[in-house]
Amino acid sequence: MTDTSATTDLLTLIGRAIEQLQRSVTLLEQCEKEGGVTGLADVINEIDQYLSSPDEDPLLCLASLPASHVREGLLGVRADLTSVIDVLRGNPS
């Protein structure tokens, strides 16, 4: 399980997500489906945590990124990961 206590900025979220996705892919390639699914779920949890307080992200202000665009993109990633998890668990939506 990933420690999500410090996900307060987009760069941290992206870095953690990339690391976790790499671990998940490796586990899935090794036929360790449950570990891979857990890793994907961890990424979803990180996204949810970030989306619960995007106003705390100083990088969005510095980069002049509209929070709505970031939110929309992250929700798309979240939906894609949820679909992958559903397929891996045998519950396609």
Summary of the structure (lengths in Angstrom):
residues: 93
radius of gyration: 13.9
end to end distance: 25.1
largest distance: 42.7
contacts: 245
relative contact order: 0.15
helix: 75%
strand: 0%
